[in-house]
Structures are given as structure tokens and as C-alpha cells.
Amino acid sequence: MLSKFWLRKVSNPYFFIVLFGFLIIIFFSINTRKKLFHNEQEITKDQLTLRESISVLAANPNWDLLKNYHDKISKKEFLEKIKAVYSEGDAWQAVAKVGENFVDIKTSKNNFIRIYFSSEDLHSAVPRYWRKANEMPKLRDPKNQPLEDLIIAIDPGHIGGRWAKMEGRWYQINNSGIEIKEGELTLKIAKRLKEKLERLGSKVNLVRKRNGPVNKLHPEDFVGLAKKILRSKGLPLSQQNVKRESELIFYRKHEIRRRAYLINKKIKPDITICIHFNAESWGNPTSPRLTDNNHLHLLVNGNYSHHEFRLEDNRYHLFMRLFQNIHGEEFELSKSIAKSLAEETRLPPYVYKTSNAKLIDKNEPYIYARNLLANRIYHCPVIFLEPYVMNSKRFYHRAKLGSYKGLKIVDGIERKNLTEEYTDGIAKGLIKYYAKMRK
């Protein structure tokens, strides 16, 4: 009797339609739960709220970690770094009060944490995951393996692929010919650089391995936060505004913070190399303006403004970097790479005309201090590269040449292809620095 019942059901054509619909509901229900579970691991509810004096999407700082840096830096070193590197003018004085043998650092609201200085001649071990060059083992084969035992993270800037237009890092002249997508160019450079550095003995990790984001979320996941931001700015919640703000949160904030998680928690490198190309305003991406300008510069973390010091997470990362003396290694590495990259590219230094960056050494015209999200929240020395202007006439001409072996005459000069030129400049700078420091 039961079998006859099921036979009648199965023979009914509507039975399969209902069953199929039921299975679809189960499938999407399971995947939604998986997505929510994954999202909760990738981002917290706090990060999706607007908080006073905390940057968008920033995690709440754990100020107790600064207590690990008692007696790790002298008063002289602290004052030199905060003034010369990290602060725009005297902006730092609003959040740090220096005493005879301590500094009181503003944490949340009107609270402070006291960190004691070391004596001038005391240099005890500092808690950090990265190693200075002179803390690494002596090279066994400096000629063939000059980067032996060095752990490197390479961060190809931007995302590329179908996200390139969203990022505003794309152009194509008159809808024909090659497309210039910064995220794809940086990944190509990163992969070639990885090959070269591994042959030199280092262990290399690509933070991004494809033309896509490393985070698992989507702009739609940030619609609620986008609306809160627009309301706080007094802007209308138009569909266009919400879409644009959601996209900005996705690729400019969450994507970089997710990369920081991979670097600080998973890879834990001795150095991170951020691959970028500079650009000037090009207007309509399908009819872009090409410029005659072409230049090079590198960025180290620093030059925090009054506004940036007011943000709790900003000053937390600043003091984490300062107490670890990240700048010392970051600047010396950048100097070595700036020199070799300038020799390879033959590009002049870029000159900032705005207050958001400052030259910290007049003898190093290629290196500026600037507070970017990546070089702030990556807790290791960061080599942040900005060679070439990707909408310059010369760059576009060389990009069209693509990859070729050996040398070609470009503007009357024998040149390597762009990828080889860029990666050789970095590799030579690293070899020279580590050979010198690991004798």
C-alpha cells in the first residue's frame, strides 16, 4: 500500500518540480549559513559599525600589547623618531607626553598608558616576528645565495581583473589596443620577482596570487556601513552613492586589512615588498590623457597629521612600529633599493608638493615618509614602491612592447623590458643590503 502511494507521487509531474525547489532552498540555506560563518571569521560586528575616533573597519586596538615595550627604546631614540619620521610638525604632542624616563601615550578617550624608556646604552630584545638583517645567520654562500633564510612577502598592489574598473586603475585608448590594469601589471611583476628572489635563497610568499581579491566578501556586504558613512557626512543615500561607498570600503579598506591579516598572522615575513605603479590624473579611462612625466619614489611610514593622530587605531599602529624600530630597517632597505631601481629605470625622483608626505633625508630624494594603510598596519619593514607613471607616454609605449628577451632600443637607449627592469632593480638592492649586513 505504501509503495503504491509513492508510485502515484513519483508519477505526478509536479512532484519533481516541488522536490527540485525544495533542494534549491536547502542548498542556498546551507551556503548562506556557510557564508555568514565565514564572514564572522573575516570581520567582526564592531568593524561594521561607525565608532568615534576609530578608522572605518579597523579592529579595536589592544593597548596592553604596548606594555611589552617597556625599557626597549631610549628617550633620545623615541624623540628622534617621533619628530623626524612619524609626525607632521608637532602633531604628536597632542597624544604623547614625555617625562624624565617615560612617555604617556593616549589610548582611548582620555586614557593613557605609560611606557618606560631604557637607558641610553641598553638595547634588549624587542618583541616582533620579523628579523633585522644583522640578526640573521651569516651567509654560507654569499655569491650564489645572498638572500638565504630571508622570509619575504610580496604584495601586488590593487586587484586587477574585473575589479580594475571599479578601482579606477584601468584605461584603454579609444577602446582599442592594450588595456592598462595596474592590478594585473603588479601581479606579473610580483610573480617574476618571486622567481628571482627564490633563486637567491629567500622564501617568498605572494600575498595575492591571482587577479582577484584575497578577501571573501563583496561590496554588497558593506551596504549597511556605506549608508552609515554617507549619513555621517550628510550625503544623500542615492543608489549611486551607496554603490560607490560600498565599493570603496571593499577594495580600499577591507582588502588591505585582509592582506595585513595574512602578513602579520600567517606569513610573518622579515620584509614586505609592495608593488605599485604611480599615475597622474587621466580623466576619461576610454580616452585618457597621457603625460610626459615619468618618475620614481619609495614610501616609508610616517608624517602623521593632526587628524591622523586623533584616530586611535592610527596611533596604536604608529607606536607599535616605533617601539619595534621598524623604521630603522625600512629606511635602510628603501635606500638600497631606491639607488638600484633608479639606476635600472633611469627615472628622476618624484617631488611631492602636498603636505601629506615629507622628505626625511635631503640626501635621499627618492624616499618620502607618508602614512598609508598598508605601510602602517603591516607590522614589519615595508618597501613601498612607486616607479613609473603608468599613464605616461613612455610607459604606455613600453607596455605595448610587452615581454621580450634581452635588450631593445627604446627612445634611442638599449632597455630591458619593463618587468625585468623593475624586478632587477629590487633584487640588486636587496642583494647589496643583505650582503653588507650579513657578513
N, C-alpha and C positions, 0 to 999 in steps of 0.2 A: 504493500500500500504506500509505504514511504517512497519507494523507488518510482512508483507511478507519479507521485506528487512532483518529484524533482524532474522527471522526464517531461511533464507538462510545462514546468517552469523553464527548463532549458530550451524547449521547443518554441517558447514565446519569444519573438524577436526583440521585445522591449527589455527582456531580462538582461541581455548583454549590454544594452545601452546603459541601463541603471548600474550594472556591475562595473562597467568602464568608468562611469562618472564617479562611482564610489572610490575606485582605486586612485583616480586622479586627485580626489580630495585628500586621501591618505598620504599620497606622495608629496603634495605641496605642504601638508601639515607637518610631516616629518622634516622636510627640507627647511621650512620656516623655523622649526624648533632648533635645527642644527645651526642655522644662520644666526638666530638670536643667541644661542650658546657661544658661538664663535665671536660674535660682536662683543659680548660681555667680557670675553677674554682679551679682546683687542682694544677696547675702550671702555671707560667707566662712566657711570651716570654723572658723576661730578664733572667730568670733562665735557659733557654735553650740556652743561649749564653755564650761564654767564656769571662769573664771580668777580667781585670787586678786587682790583689790583692783581689779578691773575690773567695771563695771556689766554687767548682762545685755545682750547683743547689741552692746555698744559696740565700736567699732573700736579697735585698739591705737594709742595716741597717738603722733604723730610729734613728739617733743620738740625735734628740731633746728629746727623752724619758729620756735620762740621766739627763736632767735638773730637773727632778722630785726628784733627789737625792742630791740637794744642802742641806748642813747642816745636812746630815743624818749619816755621819761617821766621826770620828775624824782622824786627820792626823796620829796619832800613830797607830790606828787600820788599816788604809789604808796601811801604810808601812809594818806593821807586816804581813798582809795577802798577799800582792803582793810579798814580798820577800820569806816568808816561805812556802807558798802554791802554788801560781799561776805561779811563774816564775822559769825557769831553769836558775840558776845563775843570772846574771844581765841583762838578755834579756829584761826585762820590761822597762829598762831605754831608749830604743830607741823609745818608744811610750808614755811615761808619764813623764812630767816634774813637779816636786813638788816644790811649792813655800811656802811662810810663812803660808798661810791659804787656799791654793787652790792646785789643780792639773790640769794641761793642758794635755788633752788626745788627741792623734792623731786620727782623724776621717778618711776622705777620702783625698787622695793625701797628700798635705802639710797643710791641715786644722786641727785646734784644737778646742776642746770645753773645757771651763773652768768650773770645779765643785768645789764649796767651801766646806771646811771641817767644821764640827761642833766643838764646844768647847769640851774639854775632858769629861765634866760631862753631856753633853746634849745627850739624846737618844730619839729623836722624832720618830713618826710612819713612817715606810718605805713603799712606795707603792709596793704591791705584792699581789698575790692571795692566797698564802699559809700561814699557821699559825704555829708559834713555839709551842712546847708542852706547855710552860708556859703561852701562850696566850689563851689556850683553857679553857672551863669551868671546874670547879672542878668536879672530878668523883663522881657520885651519888652512884654507885655500883662497887667499885674498884675490888672486889673479882670476880664477875661474868661478868662485862662489863668494863674491864680495858682499852679498846680502844674505848670507847663510843665517838661518834661525830667526830672521825678521818676519813678523806677522803683519801683513798689510791688508787693509780693507780698501777696495776701490769703489767709490760711489759715483756711478754715471749720472750726472745731473739730469733732472726732468724725467719725463716718462716716455715720450715718443709715441709711435704707432697712431691709433685712432684718437689718442688723447692730445696729440700735438697741437691741434687747432684750438682745443679747449684751453690749453696752457698759454696760447699766444706765442708759441715758439716754433712757428711754421710760416713759410712763404713759398710762393711759386710765381715766376714771372709770366704774366699773361696766360695763366692756366696751361702752360706747356713747359716742356723741358723738365729738369730735375726739381724735386721738392727738397727744400732745406728744412729738416726737422732736427732741432737741437738734441732731443732725447735719443734719437737714433744715431746721430753722429757721436754723442758721448759714449754710447754703449759700444760702438765699433772701436773707438779709441781704447775703452776700458778692456775689451777682450784682447786686443793686440798688446796692450801694456801688461796684462796678466801673463801672457806667453813669455814676454821678455824678462819680467821680474822673476818668474819661477825658474827660468834657466839660470838666473844669477843666484839662486839658492833660497829665495824667500818663499813663504807660504802665503798665497794670495787668495782672498775671498772677494767675489763680486757681490756687492750689496743688492744690485739689480741685475738679473741675468737675461731678461727679455724686454721687448718694447711694451711694457705694461707696468702697472703699479705693484709695489711689494705688499701694500695693504689689501685687505679682502673686502673692504667696504665700497660704497658707491656714493656719488653726490647726493642721491635721494635720501641716504641715511642721515644727512646733515640739514635737511629742510627745516626741521624744528628749530635748530640752533641758528640757522641763517635768518629765520624770521625774528628771533630774539635780538640778533645783532642789528638788523635793519631797524627794528623798533627803537633800540637804544640810540641809534644815530638819527632818528626822526625821519627815516626814509620810507616811502610807500612800499607796501608789500605786493608790488606788481609781480606777475609771473616771471618777467624778465629779470627783475632784481633778485628774487628768491633763487632762481636758477643760477644766476651768476655768483651769488654769495655762497651757495651750496658747493659749487664747483671750486671756488677759491679755497674753502675750508678743506675740501677733499684733496686737491693736488698740492696746495701751497703750505698747508699746515699738517694735516693728518699723515700724509705720505712721508714727509720729512721726519715727523715724530716716530713713525713706524720704523724708518731706517735707523733712527737713533737707538731704538729698542734692539734691533739686530746687532748694531755695532757694540753697544755698551753691555748687553746681556748675553749675546750669543758668540759673536766673533772675538771680541776683546782684543783688538789689534794694538800693535805698537804705534802705528800711524794710520791715518785715513787720508786717502787721496781723492779729492772731489773734482771730477772732470766737468768743465763747463766751457762754453764759448761766450764771449761778450757780444753785445749787439747795441745798435743805436735804433732810435725810433724809425720804423719803416712804413708806417701808415697802413694802407690797404694791403693785406698779405697776398692778394692776387695781382696787385700792381705796385710792388714795393719800391721804396726809394733805396737805391744803392749808393753808399757813401764812399768817398775817397779815403776815409780814416781807417786805420788798421793799427792796433796796438796790443800791449800785453800788460797784465798786472796780476799779482797774487794778493790774497787777503788773509790776515790773521785776525783772531777775535779781539775786539777791543772797541774803544771810543763810544762807550755807552752814554747816551744823552740823559738829561734830567728826566724825561718821560720814561725812558727805558729803565732807569734806576727805580722808578716808582712801582714797577711791576715786580711782585715778589719772586716769581719764578725766574725772572731775568737775573736778579741779583744773587739768587741761590746758585745758578749755574756759573755766574761770574766768579763767585768766591770759591766754588769747587775747583774751577780752573786755576785760579790764582794760587790757592794753597797747594795744589798739586804741581805748581810751576810748569804747567803745560806750555805757557808762552815761551819759556827758555828754549825748549826743544823745537817748538813750532816755528819760531822765528829763524833759528839757525838752519833748519831744514829748508825753509822757504827761501832763504838767502842763497843756498847752494843750488836749488832748482831754478830760481829766478835767473841766476847767472848762466846756467847751461841752456835754459829754454830761450833766453834772449840771444844766445849765440846761434842756436839752431834756427830760430824763426826770423832773426834779424829785425825784430819789431821794436819800436820805441816804447818807452813806458807811458801808460795812461796817466793823465793828470786829473784828479778829482777837483771839481770846482764847487762842490757842495760840502756841507758840514758833517755829513753822516760818515765820513771816512777821514783819517788823518795819517800823514806820513810820520812814522815814529823814528825814522833814522834818515837824515838827509843824504847819507851815503848809499842808501838802498832805495832808489827811486821807483823800483818796480813793486814794492811791498807797502800796502796800506793796512791799517787797523780799521776794521768795520764789524759791527755786531750783526751777524746773520744767524738765522735759526740753526742752520747746520753746523757752523763753526762754534756755536755756543753750546748746544746740547749733545754734541759728540764729545765724550769725556776723554779725549786723547789728542795728541798733536794732529792738527788738520792742515793739509796742504790744499788750499782752495785756489784753483787755477782758473784764470780768465784770459786765455790767449786768443788773439784774432778778434775781428769784428765780423760776425757771420753774415751781415748784410753789406759788407764792403765789396767793392768791385773786384779786388784782388782775391779775396776769399772765395767769392762765387765762381770766378774763373778757375781757381784751383780745385774747387769742389767738383766742377764739371769734368776735370781731368780724371777724377776717380783714383783708384789704386793702380800704380804702375811700379815696375821694378827699376831699381837704380835711380838715375837722375834724368831730369828733363829740363830744357831751357824754359824758364818762366820769367817773363819780363826781363829777358837778357841775362838771367842768372841761372846756373845749374841748381835745381832744387829737388829734394826728396818729395814724395807725395805727402799730403797733409798728415796722414796717420802716422807715418814713420817719423816725420819731423817732430810732431807733438810727443810721441812716446819716447823717442830718443832723448829729447830734452829732459824729460822727467827721469829716465833711467840713468843718464850720465850724472845728473845732480845727486841722485841717491847714492850712486857708487862712490862719488868723490867724498860725500859727507861721511858715510859709514866706514870707508877705508881710513879716513883720517881719525875718526873717533874710536875705532876698534882695533887699533894697532896692538 
